[in-house]
Amino acid sequence: MRILVSGAGSGLGRHVAAALGGVPFLRGDAVEAFARESMEPFDAIVHCAFNAMRSVPWDRLVDYMSDNALLTARLQQIPHRMFIYVSTVDLYPRDGKIHDEASDIRAENLHGAYAVTKFYGEALVRAGAAPWVILRPTSLLGPYARRSTLARVLESPESVVGLSGDSRYNAVLHEDVAQFIQLAIEHRLSGVYNIASSDDISLDEIAKAFDRRVTFGDHHYSAPRLDNSRATAVLPAFGRSTLDTLRLYARRCGLENS
Ligand SMILES: NC(=O)c1ccc[n+]([C@@H]2O[C@H](COP(=O)([O-])OP(=O)(O)OC[C@H]3O[C@@H](n4cnc5c(N)ncnc54)[C@H](OP(=O)(O)O)[C@@H]3O)[C@@H](O)[C@H]2O)c1
């Protein structure tokens, strides 16, 4: 299997490229170099790259759009048999309802540049010529992940975070997402998948379960509530609770009280 993995320099892309033996597509790589007509199509393009900038002033917007919206269209020019796009659960409203993949998402109801560019990427992929899979993952944890609030709480006996203790997380592991992607390619899956654990949990409950001392802030975050049954039917590991997923992550990292 020949797979091209974008964003293979860090995070999920790095893990997927290593686990699946993918060809890395890194910042600065030219699409044209991979798109030569003589080249055999890739069995799959796994598009993980994104620009993690949280605030986007006008003089960074062109680069932001180039990384998060236009790159998807450019990668589609590379010959491929399947396109796997890593999107986000941030497309779903935080309205307390459980959302499955058939939820009616509208651009005008999205919040922020990140969600809008991801929704645009999804639309490009759906309109593309090749079979496609869209993954909407919750918070990602793994060896190459950026240090998120969740990772800091787990990895330090004491920490100070900006989020409130009642903030709620749903988390999945890079290794499970990579395995899901492998199955998606092997079994020629198609459509949208919520890549999530079976429930969510508050930061306060996480701190107690791992015996961590955390000073919380007052910014509230809540992962949307999700139906993950489509993904669980493919990979039963997503049937784990978020707490069990965090315990597994902590064991993998050799953390105390895991
Ligand atoms: N992290 C999460 O909790 C989470 C949750 C849901 C969905 N996701 C999605 O999952 C995917 C992976 O997230 P992550 O947090 O693992 O990512 P990450 O660690 O931030 O890595 C993203 C990589 O993409 C690269 N990149 C950006 N623009 C590029 C370009 N134009 N060409 C080539 N590479 C480029 C970045 O390079 P630079 O370092 O040079 O910018 C970086 O190496 C993303 O699509 C994200 O939206 C993430």
The ligand as an SDF file (V2000), in Angstrom:
LIG
                    3D

 48 52  0  0  0  0  0  0  0  0999 V2000
   -5.0840   17.9270   18.0780 N   0  0  0  0  0  0  0  0  0  0  0  0
   -6.3580   17.6440   18.2930 C   0  0  0  0  0  0  0  0  0  0  0  0
   -6.7810   17.4460   19.4390 O   0  0  0  0  0  0  0  0  0  0  0  0
   -7.3110   17.5430   17.1160 C   0  0  0  0  0  0  0  0  0  0  0  0
   -8.6770   17.3020   17.3770 C   0  0  0  0  0  0  0  0  0  0  0  0
   -9.5470   17.1400   16.2790 C   0  0  0  0  0  0  0  0  0  0  0  0
   -9.0690   17.2260   14.9830 C   0  0  0  0  0  0  0  0  0  0  0  0
   -7.7370   17.4870   14.7840 N   0  0  0  0  0  0  0  0  0  0  0  0
   -7.2510   17.5250   13.4080 C   0  0  0  0  0  0  0  0  0  0  0  0
   -6.3000   16.4730   13.3010 O   0  0  0  0  0  0  0  0  0  0  0  0
   -5.2630   16.8430   12.3820 C   0  0  0  0  0  0  0  0  0  0  0  0
   -3.9130   16.6880   13.0740 C   0  0  0  0  0  0  0  0  0  0  0  0
   -3.8900   17.5230   14.2230 O   0  0  0  0  0  0  0  0  0  0  0  0
   -2.5740   17.5830   15.1360 P   0  0  0  0  0  0  0  0  0  0  0  0
   -2.9640   18.3540   16.3610 O   0  0  0  0  0  0  0  0  0  0  0  0
   -2.0180   16.2280   15.2850 O   0  0  0  0  0  0  0  0  0  0  0  0
   -1.6490   18.4850   14.2320 O   0  0  0  0  0  0  0  0  0  0  0  0
   -0.2290   19.2050   14.5190 P   0  0  0  0  0  0  0  0  0  0  0  0
    0.5340   18.4890   15.5660 O   0  0  0  0  0  0  0  0  0  0  0  0
   -0.4530   20.6770   14.7000 O   0  0  0  0  0  0  0  0  0  0  0  0
    0.4830   18.9580   13.1210 O   0  0  0  0  0  0  0  0  0  0  0  0
    0.0080   19.5530   11.9540 C   0  0  0  0  0  0  0  0  0  0  0  0
    1.1470   19.5070   10.9740 C   0  0  0  0  0  0  0  0  0  0  0  0
    0.6900   20.0100    9.7230 O   0  0  0  0  0  0  0  0  0  0  0  0
    1.7410   20.7840    9.1870 C   0  0  0  0  0  0  0  0  0  0  0  0
    1.3090   21.7030    8.1510 N   0  0  0  0  0  0  0  0  0  0  0  0
    0.5850   22.8440    8.2710 C   0  0  0  0  0  0  0  0  0  0  0  0
    0.4350   23.4310    7.0760 N   0  0  0  0  0  0  0  0  0  0  0  0
    1.0860   22.6540    6.1660 C   0  0  0  0  0  0  0  0  0  0  0  0
    1.2990   22.7360    4.7780 C   0  0  0  0  0  0  0  0  0  0  0  0
    0.8220   23.7630    4.0730 N   0  0  0  0  0  0  0  0  0  0  0  0
    2.0020   21.7470    4.1690 N   0  0  0  0  0  0  0  0  0  0  0  0
    2.4740   20.7090    4.8650 C   0  0  0  0  0  0  0  0  0  0  0  0
    2.3230   20.5750    6.2190 N   0  0  0  0  0  0  0  0  0  0  0  0
    1.6330   21.5500    6.8450 C   0  0  0  0  0  0  0  0  0  0  0  0
    2.2920   21.5030   10.4060 C   0  0  0  0  0  0  0  0  0  0  0  0
    3.5470   22.0580   10.1050 O   0  0  0  0  0  0  0  0  0  0  0  0
    4.0350   23.3840   10.8800 P   0  0  0  0  0  0  0  0  0  0  0  0
    4.4100   22.9220   12.2570 O   0  0  0  0  0  0  0  0  0  0  0  0
    5.1650   23.8490   10.0400 O   0  0  0  0  0  0  0  0  0  0  0  0
    2.8740   24.3450   10.8960 O   0  0  0  0  0  0  0  0  0  0  0  0
    2.3500   20.3680   11.4090 C   0  0  0  0  0  0  0  0  0  0  0  0
    3.5250   19.5990   11.2790 O   0  0  0  0  0  0  0  0  0  0  0  0
   -5.5650   18.2820   11.9550 C   0  0  0  0  0  0  0  0  0  0  0  0
   -6.2120   18.2590   10.7140 O   0  0  0  0  0  0  0  0  0  0  0  0
   -6.5170   18.7930   13.0370 C   0  0  0  0  0  0  0  0  0  0  0  0
   -7.3910   19.7750   12.5150 O   0  0  0  0  0  0  0  0  0  0  0  0
   -6.8550   17.6430   15.8100 C   0  0  0  0  0  0  0  0  0  0  0  0
  1  2  1  0
  2  3  2  0
  2  4  1  0
  4  5  1  0
  4 48  2  0
  5  6  2  0
  6  7  1  0
  7  8  2  0
  8  9  1  0
  8 48  1  0
  9 10  1  0
  9 46  1  0
 10 11  1  0
 11 12  1  0
 11 44  1  0
 12 13  1  0
 13 14  1  0
 14 15  2  0
 14 16  1  0
 14 17  1  0
 17 18  1  0
 18 19  2  0
 18 20  1  0
 18 21  1  0
 21 22  1  0
 22 23  1  0
 23 24  1  0
 23 42  1  0
 24 25  1  0
 25 26  1  0
 25 36  1  0
 26 27  1  0
 26 35  1  0
 27 28  2  0
 28 29  1  0
 29 30  1  0
 29 35  2  0
 30 31  1  0
 30 32  2  0
 32 33  1  0
 33 34  2  0
 34 35  1  0
 36 37  1  0
 36 42  1  0
 37 38  1  0
 38 39  2  0
 38 40  1  0
 38 41  1  0
 42 43  1  0
 44 45  1  0
 44 46  1  0
 46 47  1  0
M  CHG  2   8   1  16  -1
M  END
$$$$
